[in-house]
Amino acid sequence: MMYWHLPKLLEPNGRAVGIDNSEVMITEAKKKGERLNSASEFYTTNGQQFDFNEVSFDGCRADRVFQHLSDRKQVLSEMIRVVRPGGRIVVSDPDYDTSIIDLPDNKLTRRILAFSSDLIRNGWSGRQLYRLFKELGLIDIIVFPVTLGIHRFCSS
């Protein structure tokens, strides 16, 4: 969803748009936007086709979205379509197999990692983004790997 400080960073007459496939999430985002007096717009869509003209935006961002998509290539194509040439596309997604879980039992740790990775439609999405961006002709691709550490299993 939307980062609430973004509308404040926009130039006059700029617009910030948030989309989600969940009507419940969009309703909540609209309520929060109204409470914060935010100049944001929110729409429900599945991401396969955006109701925006070509080159409508300076940038587009998806955070922890691609891991859930059945057709990541189509959604990225739509992001590319609506962003102006030279604009920015940012996708942040996990790769659950690269998570760190601190358990004393190595076999159990490996089972948990495999389970969590396989539980998500695209549990390796994070590692596949660079290739996807290249396949669709994007340039100046920068990858920032971040390791997720999970310590909530520890007792103390």
C-alpha positions, 0 to 999 in steps of 0.5 A: 500500500501507500507510504503516507509521507509520499504525497507531501514530497510531490510537486504541486499538482502531483499525484500519489496513487495506491492500488490493491486487489483487496477492496477491504484494503482500499477502503482502509487506505481511503479512511487513513488518507482522509484522516491524514488529509492526504492528497492520495487516490486509491483504486482496486485492481488485480494489477493485470491491467491498470486503468491509467494512460501510458506514461502517466507516472514518474515512478511506480513501486510494488512492495511484497506484491510479486511474491503473490502474483500468478503473472509477474511479467504482465504486472511488470509490463503494466508498470513499465507502460504507465511510467514515463521513459526515464522514470523509476520502477521499484519492486521489493520482494522477499526470497524466503530461502535466504532468510536466517532462522536461528534454531538449534536444530538444523534439520528443523530450520531447513524444513521451516525455510522450505515450508515458508518458501513453498507456502508462497506462490513465488517464494523465490520472487526476490532472487528472480526480479533482476532476470525479470527486469532484464527480460522486459528490457529495463536498464540501470537495474540495481539490486539491494539484497537484504537478509531477513533474520527471524528470531521469534522462535527463540525462547528468552 
